[in-house]
Amino acid sequence: MSTLTYRAIDVDNHYYEPAGAGVPVAFHLGDSGYRTIAGMWGGKDTFEAFGGSTPLEKILVDDRAVHDTMASMIVDGVFDRNPGLRVAGIENGSDRPHGEGLGQPMEYVRELGGFDAAGLRRIMRGNAVELLGRP
């Protein structure tokens, strides 16, 4: 099994350019290899995109890789060495429906009941504008 540490200065080569250019780095759920942990507890030990998860698998592994990556970046000083770096975890822990891929993206607003106008604007535009550092 290979290991990755964010203490290694070599890792900074991946973040120096985006940090300097103001380009955010995004992490998305995928095949992290963490499914082996679920297998140790009787769950599926292989990754299946959109395959669903049991409640135990969700607790043990679904969002762990991105959380662990972010935690390692913090405690291992990546942000200290790259102060302009901005990162985002995409879809972590969200049970909201997905808006991408809709023929009419504004239809997504109907899925977002319970938010006031300011909240809807933040979801539909503001969060991305802020992440991208745009006015």
Stockholm file with secondary structure:
# STOCKHOLM 1.0

chainA/1-135         MSTLTYRAIDVDNHYYEPAGAGVPVAFHLGDSGYRTIAGMWGGKDTFEAFGGSTPLEKILVDDRAVHDTMASMIVDGVFDRNPGLRVAGIENGSDRPHGEGLGQPMEYVRELGGFDAAGLRRIMRGNAVELLGRP
#=GR chainA/1-135 SS CCCCCTTSHHHHHHHHHHHHHTCCEEEECCCCSTHHHHHHTTSCCSCCTTCCCCHHHIIIIITHHHHHHHHHHHHTTHHHHSTTCCEEEESTTCCSCCCTTCSSGGGGGGGCTTCCHHHHHIIIIIHHHHHTTCC
#=GC SS_cons         CCCCCTTSHHHHHHHHHHHHHTCCEEEECCCCSTHHHHHHTTSCCSCCTTCCCCHHHIIIIITHHHHHHHHHHHHTTHHHHSTTCCEEEESTTCCSCCCTTCSSGGGGGGGCTTCCHHHHHIIIIIHHHHHTTCC
//
